Amino acid sequence: MKKIRIAVIALFALSVVALATFTIWSNLDKDETPPVLEYDESSIIVSVKDGESALLKGLTASDDVDGDITDAIRISSISHFAEQGKRTVEYVVFDSSNNFATCRRTVQYNDYESPRIYLDAPFRISMSELDSIDTTSCMRVEDVLDGDISNKIRLSFDDGSYIQGPGFYNVTAQVSNSAGDTVSLALEMNIIDSGNSSETQKYYPTLSDYVLYVKVDEAVNLKTYLTGVTRSGQQYDFSGGESESVLNITRDDINIVNHVDFSTPGTYTVDYSYTSPSGVTGLTKMIVVVEE
């Protein structure tokens, strides 16, 4: 019995020695050297239309065991904008032993523009629809990086008030893209009482654009944006020149009040109105954003 015990102990000791020897040799043979990740330039210029390959241009990676592993380089993260159109891209590459290397560089977009908020229809809502309608449904956002981000629009009243009846209310639409660029647009929401008899007699001018972006000192003919009139939800379109009449109304019958200073960047309004023979006035507002 004693001899068996001694044999078991000896066998266990040999196993421990063998395992330790194997571990030592395995660690001696293990690749713990990370690859080398390099770039030609610390900053690159690309277009917003360029794909991922443009962001990887000029990068190389090599490994002492695997050799050239440039094809294994991946983008691990892209920061928000530090400045307009400029962000930091971080890269990573792994070798076959899961050792890795990282680097980062600055990317500048040469054709970046901030998101733009548009209105596809007059910002006019009936009080009876307020509880059932999405107040941002007439809005659209175009972004050069993310495309259509209309679902990210957020609306707020400028003075923290709430709707108390028909009239114009100052609101701000705001949206952010994936690069953290946040833009806002001051709007005027027109709340109407569609059940009021005078409301049914109003002819509202309709426009081809309800939000217009222009450059400083750009020549703009505001009359050309008139497309017709609408009454009680029914659209009547002008089909010809300024003298073209619809419902005995011409473009010249529409009163245009221009509040825009085209020489100074800012957000302004243009009032288009028509007063019917019965004395009721329908007013449609255009938002004009003058940019540098």
Order of alpha helices (4+ residues) and beta strands (2+ residues): alpha-beta-beta-alpha-beta-beta-beta-beta-beta-beta-beta-beta-beta-beta-beta-beta-beta-beta-beta-beta-beta-beta-beta
